[in-house]
Amino acid sequence: MFLVREIFRSICRRKGFSLLTAMTGLFLFLSLGIYIGNLNNIRNALETLGEKLPVTVQITNANGSQDIGLEIRSAQFDAFAGSGVRDLVYTAQAGGNREEKGENGPVPECDTSIKAANSLDAFANLKEEDFSFAKGYDISYLSSREPWCTICEQYGSLYGIETGDSLELSVYQIKYKGDDGSFQFLPLGRASLKVIGVYRTSSELSEVLLSADWLRQYTEEQGTEFYYDSARGVLEDSGNLNGFKKEMENSAFGEVNPDGPGGKRGFCLTVQDQVFIETAGRLQDNLRIYENFQVPFFFLIYGISVLLPFLLLRCRRKEAAVALSLGRPRRLTGLALFGENLFLELAGCVAILPFLLAWTGISPKETARLLGIYMICLCLGTVTALAGLLKFDVMRLLAKID
């Protein structure tokens, strides 16, 4: 208890010296916090880079000139969708005839165009505000497998079809004959669709809009292979970019060759990863620099923790020599100086804590761990400095002072 009172009396007697010591602790701890904060920020930036710079992947034809109106086999689409791709947007197309004509082979034309999708994001010129739905329905029907559809306003006016009606259509698959874009309508069967809404559009989108999942289910129920006409998404784990490309290569996806032929087959991938790779490379270089200097930086903190107490407490040697000459143990004298220096530097650390938490973004838990590391460096440094300062001959020092 006497030692504690002595420490506080000494602090109060030397206000300028005490403030200087506290500021030393403040700046040292701030430097350590900024260094570790930058290190953690770089690591966090690398971990969340995929969210901030999403890598978009899209199925295209052989030379990448076309990413819609393709013929994408359902097996390839399943491999694409199951490879860690999120926010999938895909479409398909079909033809329809209102009248049942009983065709067994290809038909020359259809009076109804059908577009299927899983999300409204597939259409740049169509917004949810353009739809008028029956009560209890909304745009989420595109992600269902129900035989529901919305129709273009002009189409409904032409044939007298309203929301709530049933739309009977002969559905035809659009099958390309070759790479020149020519196609034929192959009959699938007669389907009954419930009209749940009407949409308004100035673009040539489609006359009937329904769920791509329902259209696939219906096509496969007829024993026919289903084809998508576009598919894109965002890579869920951008850090595993090479693994994704390898997996896609094993799933029979080819690499786009800009100088090659185009065609209608959707079996190649475009991966928009250039910005991501360049940014990740810069972050990894910065992280490597910080990690390489981490050990030297802590040695620097330790070295300063030795040097500063040595310089600041050097003027206290006379005081220590007098105390020792009066019979005070050297260890107790050193403990008093150690406690005083530790308390003052800790006060500086506590004073800068709110600023450090707000500026560097370090969590309170990480800050507490950092404070513990700094205290260890400080204790070791102060003990080392005091071991050198208090290693003197008392009589010789007092005689020199006289």
C-alpha positions as CSV (number, residue, x, y, z in Angstrom):
1,M,0.0,0.0,0.0
2,F,2.9,2.3,0.8
3,L,4.4,1.5,-2.6
4,V,1.2,2.5,-4.4
5,R,1.1,5.9,-2.5
6,E,4.7,6.5,-3.3
7,I,4.1,5.9,-7.0
8,F,1.1,8.3,-7.1
9,R,3.0,11.0,-5.1
10,S,5.9,10.7,-7.6
11,I,3.5,11.1,-10.5
12,C,2.0,14.2,-9.0
13,R,5.4,15.8,-8.2
14,R,6.6,15.3,-11.8
15,K,3.6,16.4,-13.9
16,G,5.6,17.2,-17.0
17,F,7.6,14.0,-16.8
18,S,4.4,12.0,-16.1
19,L,2.7,13.6,-19.1
20,L,5.7,12.8,-21.4
21,T,5.7,9.2,-20.3
22,A,1.9,8.8,-20.8
23,M,2.3,10.3,-24.3
24,T,5.0,7.8,-25.1
25,G,2.7,5.0,-24.3
26,L,-0.1,6.6,-26.3
27,F,1.9,7.0,-29.5
28,L,3.5,3.5,-29.2
29,F,0.1,1.8,-28.7
30,L,-1.4,3.9,-31.5
31,S,1.3,2.9,-33.9
32,L,0.8,-0.8,-33.0
33,G,-2.9,-0.5,-33.4
34,I,-2.7,1.2,-36.8
35,Y,-0.3,-1.5,-38.0
36,I,-2.5,-4.4,-36.8
37,G,-5.6,-2.6,-38.0
38,N,-4.2,-2.2,-41.5
39,L,-3.2,-5.9,-41.5
40,N,-6.7,-7.0,-40.4
41,N,-8.3,-4.6,-42.9
42,I,-6.3,-6.1,-45.8
43,R,-7.3,-9.6,-44.7
44,N,-11.0,-8.7,-44.4
45,A,-10.8,-7.0,-47.8
46,L,-9.5,-10.2,-49.3
47,E,-12.2,-12.3,-47.6
48,T,-15.0,-10.0,-48.7
49,L,-13.6,-9.1,-52.1
50,G,-16.0,-11.5,-53.9
51,E,-19.0,-9.5,-52.4
52,K,-17.6,-6.1,-53.4
53,L,-16.2,-7.2,-56.8
54,P,-18.5,-10.1,-57.8
55,V,-17.2,-12.4,-60.5
56,T,-19.9,-12.8,-63.1
57,V,-20.0,-16.0,-65.1
58,Q,-22.1,-16.5,-68.2
59,I,-22.7,-19.3,-70.7
60,T,-22.0,-18.2,-74.3
61,N,-21.4,-19.7,-77.7
62,A,-18.0,-20.7,-78.9
63,N,-16.6,-17.3,-79.7
64,G,-18.4,-15.4,-77.0
65,S,-20.4,-13.3,-79.4
66,Q,-23.8,-14.4,-78.1
67,D,-25.1,-15.1,-74.6
68,I,-28.8,-15.3,-75.3
69,G,-30.9,-17.2,-77.8
70,L,-28.6,-20.2,-77.3
71,E,-29.2,-23.9,-77.0
72,I,-27.9,-24.9,-73.6
73,R,-28.4,-28.5,-72.7
74,S,-30.1,-29.1,-69.3
75,A,-27.2,-31.4,-68.2
76,Q,-24.7,-28.6,-68.8
77,F,-26.9,-26.1,-67.0
78,D,-27.2,-28.3,-64.0
79,A,-23.4,-28.7,-63.8
80,F,-23.1,-24.9,-64.0
81,A,-25.8,-24.2,-61.4
82,G,-24.3,-26.8,-59.0
83,S,-20.7,-25.5,-59.1
84,G,-21.0,-22.7,-56.5
85,V,-22.8,-20.1,-58.6
86,R,-25.3,-17.9,-56.8
87,D,-27.9,-15.3,-58.0
88,L,-28.7,-17.5,-61.0
89,V,-30.6,-15.9,-63.8
90,Y,-31.7,-18.1,-66.7
91,T,-34.2,-18.1,-69.5
92,A,-35.8,-20.4,-72.1
93,Q,-38.1,-19.9,-75.0
94,A,-40.9,-21.8,-76.8
95,G,-43.6,-21.3,-79.3
96,G,-47.4,-21.7,-78.8
97,N,-50.6,-22.0,-80.9
98,R,-54.0,-21.1,-79.4
99,E,-55.7,-23.5,-81.8
100,E,-55.2,-27.2,-81.5
101,K,-54.0,-28.4,-84.9
102,G,-53.0,-31.9,-84.1
103,E,-49.5,-31.7,-85.7
104,N,-47.2,-34.7,-85.2
105,G,-44.2,-33.0,-86.7
106,P,-42.6,-29.6,-87.0
107,V,-44.9,-26.7,-87.6
108,P,-43.9,-23.7,-89.8
109,E,-45.1,-21.0,-87.4
110,C,-46.7,-20.2,-84.1
111,D,-49.2,-17.4,-83.2
112,T,-47.9,-17.0,-79.6
113,S,-44.3,-16.4,-78.5
114,I,-43.4,-17.8,-75.0
115,K,-40.6,-16.6,-72.8
116,A,-39.6,-18.4,-69.6
117,A,-37.4,-17.1,-66.8
118,N,-36.7,-17.7,-63.2
119,S,-36.3,-14.0,-62.3
120,L,-37.3,-10.6,-63.6
121,D,-33.6,-9.7,-63.6
122,A,-33.4,-11.5,-66.9
123,F,-35.2,-8.6,-68.7
124,A,-33.5,-5.2,-68.8
125,N,-36.7,-3.4,-70.1
126,L,-39.2,-4.9,-67.7
127,K,-39.8,-3.8,-64.1
128,E,-42.2,-5.1,-61.5
129,E,-44.2,-1.9,-61.7
130,D,-45.1,-2.9,-65.3
131,F,-47.2,-5.8,-64.0
132,S,-50.8,-5.9,-62.8
133,F,-51.4,-9.1,-60.8
134,A,-54.5,-10.9,-59.6
135,K,-54.9,-10.7,-55.8
136,G,-52.6,-13.2,-54.0
137,Y,-50.0,-13.3,-56.8
138,D,-46.8,-11.5,-57.5
139,I,-43.6,-11.7,-59.6
140,S,-42.3,-14.6,-57.4
141,Y,-44.3,-16.9,-59.7
142,L,-41.3,-17.0,-62.0
143,S,-39.3,-19.0,-59.4
144,S,-42.1,-21.5,-58.9
145,R,-43.1,-24.7,-60.8
146,E,-46.8,-23.8,-61.2
147,P,-48.5,-23.5,-64.6
148,W,-49.1,-19.8,-64.2
149,C,-48.3,-17.1,-66.7
150,T,-48.6,-13.4,-67.3
151,I,-49.5,-12.0,-70.8
152,C,-48.6,-8.9,-72.7
153,E,-51.3,-6.3,-72.6
154,Q,-51.6,-6.1,-76.4
155,Y,-51.9,-9.9,-76.6
156,G,-54.7,-9.9,-74.1
157,S,-56.6,-7.2,-75.9
158,L,-56.2,-8.9,-79.2
159,Y,-57.6,-12.2,-78.1
160,G,-59.9,-11.0,-75.3
161,I,-57.9,-12.7,-72.5
162,E,-58.1,-11.3,-69.0
163,T,-56.5,-11.9,-65.6
164,G,-58.0,-15.1,-64.1
165,D,-58.7,-16.8,-67.4
166,S,-57.2,-20.1,-68.5
167,L,-55.0,-20.0,-71.5
168,E,-55.0,-23.2,-73.6
169,L,-51.9,-23.5,-75.8
170,S,-50.2,-26.1,-77.9
171,V,-46.6,-25.7,-76.8
172,Y,-43.6,-26.2,-79.2
173,Q,-40.0,-26.5,-78.5
174,I,-37.7,-24.2,-80.5
175,K,-34.9,-26.4,-81.9
176,Y,-32.1,-25.0,-83.9
177,K,-31.2,-26.8,-87.1
178,G,-27.6,-25.6,-87.2
179,D,-25.3,-22.7,-86.4
180,D,-26.9,-20.4,-89.0
181,G,-29.8,-19.5,-86.6
182,S,-32.6,-21.4,-88.5
183,F,-34.9,-23.3,-86.2
184,Q,-38.1,-25.4,-86.2
185,F,-41.0,-25.8,-83.8
186,L,-41.3,-29.3,-82.4
187,P,-44.6,-30.1,-80.7
188,L,-44.6,-30.9,-77.0
189,G,-48.3,-31.1,-76.1
190,R,-51.3,-29.2,-75.1
191,A,-51.0,-27.1,-71.8
192,S,-53.4,-25.2,-69.7
193,L,-52.0,-22.0,-68.2
194,K,-53.6,-19.8,-65.6
195,V,-53.3,-16.1,-66.4
196,I,-52.4,-14.4,-63.1
197,G,-51.5,-11.0,-64.5
198,V,-50.9,-8.6,-67.3
199,Y,-47.7,-6.6,-68.1
200,R,-47.1,-3.5,-70.2
201,T,-44.0,-3.2,-72.3
202,S,-42.8,-1.2,-75.3
203,S,-40.2,-3.7,-76.3
204,E,-40.6,-6.9,-78.2
205,L,-40.3,-9.2,-75.2
206,S,-42.9,-11.9,-75.5
207,E,-46.6,-12.5,-75.5
208,V,-46.6,-15.0,-72.7
209,L,-44.2,-15.0,-69.7
210,L,-44.0,-18.1,-67.5
211,S,-41.6,-19.9,-65.2
212,A,-38.5,-21.6,-66.7
213,D,-38.7,-24.3,-64.1
214,W,-42.2,-25.1,-65.0
215,L,-41.4,-25.2,-68.7
216,R,-38.5,-27.6,-68.1
217,Q,-40.6,-29.8,-66.0
218,Y,-43.4,-29.8,-68.6
219,T,-40.9,-30.5,-71.5
220,E,-39.2,-33.4,-69.6
221,E,-42.6,-34.9,-68.8
222,Q,-43.2,-35.2,-72.5
223,G,-39.9,-37.2,-72.8
224,T,-38.0,-34.4,-74.6
225,E,-34.7,-32.9,-73.6
226,F,-35.0,-29.4,-72.4
227,Y,-32.8,-26.5,-73.5
228,Y,-32.1,-23.1,-71.9
229,D,-31.4,-20.1,-74.1
230,S,-29.3,-18.1,-71.5
231,A,-27.8,-18.5,-68.1
232,R,-25.6,-16.4,-65.9
233,G,-24.7,-16.0,-62.2
234,V,-22.2,-14.8,-59.7
235,L,-19.4,-16.9,-58.3
236,E,-20.1,-17.7,-54.7
237,D,-16.5,-18.2,-53.7
238,S,-14.3,-16.0,-55.8
239,G,-11.2,-17.1,-54.0
240,N,-11.7,-20.6,-55.6
241,L,-11.7,-19.2,-59.1
242,N,-9.2,-21.7,-60.4
243,G,-11.1,-24.6,-58.9
244,F,-14.3,-23.4,-60.5
245,K,-12.7,-23.2,-63.9
246,K,-11.3,-26.7,-63.5
247,E,-14.7,-28.0,-62.5
248,M,-16.3,-26.4,-65.5
249,E,-13.7,-27.8,-67.8
250,N,-14.5,-31.3,-66.4
251,S,-18.2,-30.6,-67.1
252,A,-17.5,-30.2,-70.8
253,F,-17.5,-26.4,-70.8
254,G,-15.0,-25.0,-73.3
255,E,-13.0,-21.8,-73.3
256,V,-14.1,-18.9,-75.5
257,N,-12.1,-18.5,-78.6
258,P,-12.8,-15.0,-80.1
259,D,-11.4,-16.0,-83.4
260,G,-13.5,-19.2,-83.7
261,P,-17.0,-19.7,-85.2
262,G,-20.0,-18.5,-83.3
263,G,-23.0,-20.8,-83.5
264,K,-26.0,-21.4,-81.3
265,R,-24.6,-24.1,-79.0
266,G,-24.1,-22.7,-75.4
267,F,-21.1,-24.7,-74.1
268,C,-18.5,-22.0,-73.3
269,L,-18.1,-19.7,-70.3
270,T,-17.1,-16.1,-70.0
271,V,-15.7,-15.3,-66.6
272,Q,-15.4,-11.6,-65.9
273,D,-12.6,-11.9,-63.4
274,Q,-9.9,-9.4,-64.6
275,V,-10.7,-6.6,-62.1
276,F,-11.1,-9.2,-59.3
277,I,-7.7,-10.8,-60.1
278,E,-5.9,-7.5,-60.3
279,T,-7.4,-6.2,-57.1
280,A,-6.7,-9.5,-55.3
281,G,-3.1,-9.5,-56.5
282,R,-2.5,-6.0,-55.1
283,L,-4.1,-6.9,-51.8
284,Q,-2.1,-10.1,-51.5
285,D,1.1,-8.1,-52.2
286,N,0.3,-5.6,-49.5
287,L,-0.6,-8.4,-47.1
288,R,2.7,-10.2,-47.8
289,I,4.6,-7.0,-47.0
290,Y,2.7,-6.4,-43.7
291,E,3.2,-10.1,-42.7
292,N,6.9,-10.1,-43.5
293,F,7.4,-7.0,-41.3
294,Q,5.2,-8.2,-38.5
295,V,8.0,-9.8,-36.4
296,P,10.5,-6.9,-37.0
297,F,7.8,-4.5,-36.1
298,F,7.2,-6.2,-32.7
299,F,11.0,-6.2,-32.1
300,L,10.9,-2.5,-32.9
301,I,8.2,-1.9,-30.3
302,Y,10.2,-3.9,-27.8
303,G,13.4,-1.9,-28.6
304,I,11.6,1.4,-28.2
305,S,10.1,0.0,-24.9
306,V,13.6,-0.5,-23.7
307,L,15.1,2.8,-25.0
308,L,12.4,5.2,-23.9
309,P,12.3,4.1,-20.2
310,F,16.1,4.1,-20.2
311,L,16.2,7.7,-21.4
312,L,13.2,8.9,-19.3
313,L,14.3,7.3,-16.1
314,R,18.0,8.1,-16.4
315,C,17.5,11.3,-14.6
316,R,16.1,9.3,-11.7
317,R,19.4,7.5,-10.9
318,K,20.4,10.2,-8.3
319,E,17.0,9.6,-6.5
320,A,17.5,5.9,-6.7
321,A,21.1,6.2,-5.3
322,V,19.9,8.2,-2.3
323,A,17.2,5.7,-1.6
324,L,19.7,2.8,-1.8
325,S,22.1,4.6,0.5
326,L,19.4,4.9,3.1
327,G,19.0,1.1,3.1
328,R,16.2,0.6,0.7
329,P,16.4,-2.7,-1.2
330,R,17.4,-2.3,-4.9
331,R,14.6,-4.5,-5.9
332,L,12.0,-2.4,-4.2
333,T,13.4,0.8,-5.8
334,G,13.2,-0.8,-9.2
335,L,9.7,-2.0,-8.5
336,A,8.6,1.6,-7.7
337,L,10.0,2.9,-10.9
338,F,8.6,0.0,-12.9
339,G,5.1,0.5,-11.4
340,E,5.2,4.3,-12.1
341,N,6.3,3.8,-15.7
342,L,3.8,1.0,-16.3
343,F,0.9,3.0,-14.9
344,L,1.6,6.1,-16.9
345,E,2.0,4.3,-20.2
346,L,-1.1,2.3,-19.5
347,A,-3.0,5.5,-18.9
348,G,-1.8,6.7,-22.3
349,C,-3.1,3.5,-23.9
350,V,-6.5,3.8,-22.3
351,A,-6.8,7.4,-23.4
352,I,-6.3,6.5,-27.1
353,L,-8.5,3.4,-27.0
354,P,-11.8,5.1,-28.2
355,F,-10.0,6.8,-31.1
356,L,-8.3,3.5,-32.0
357,L,-11.5,1.6,-32.0
358,A,-13.3,4.2,-34.2
359,W,-10.4,4.8,-36.7
360,T,-8.9,1.4,-37.3
361,G,-12.1,-0.7,-37.0
362,I,-10.5,-3.2,-34.8
363,S,-13.0,-5.2,-32.7
364,P,-13.0,-4.7,-28.9
365,K,-11.8,-8.3,-28.5
366,E,-8.9,-7.8,-30.9
367,T,-8.1,-4.5,-29.2
368,A,-7.9,-6.2,-25.7
369,R,-5.6,-8.8,-27.2
370,L,-3.4,-6.1,-28.7
371,L,-3.3,-4.2,-25.4
372,G,-2.1,-7.4,-23.7
373,I,0.6,-7.9,-26.3
374,Y,1.7,-4.3,-25.9
375,M,1.8,-4.6,-22.1
376,I,4.0,-7.7,-22.4
377,C,6.4,-5.8,-24.7
378,L,6.3,-2.8,-22.3
379,C,7.0,-4.9,-19.2
380,L,9.9,-6.7,-20.8
381,G,11.3,-3.4,-22.1
382,T,11.0,-1.6,-18.8
383,V,12.6,-4.4,-16.9
384,T,15.4,-4.5,-19.4
385,A,15.9,-0.7,-19.1
386,L,15.8,-0.8,-15.3
387,A,18.3,-3.6,-15.1
388,G,20.7,-1.4,-16.9
389,L,19.8,1.8,-15.0
390,L,20.1,0.4,-11.6
391,K,23.3,-1.5,-12.2
392,F,25.6,1.1,-10.5
393,D,27.8,1.6,-7.5
394,V,25.9,3.7,-5.0
395,M,28.9,5.3,-3.3
396,R,30.7,6.1,-6.5
397,L,27.6,7.7,-8.0
398,L,26.9,9.8,-4.9
399,A,30.6,10.9,-4.8
400,K,30.4,11.8,-8.4
401,I,27.3,13.9,-7.8
402,D,29.0,15.7,-4.9
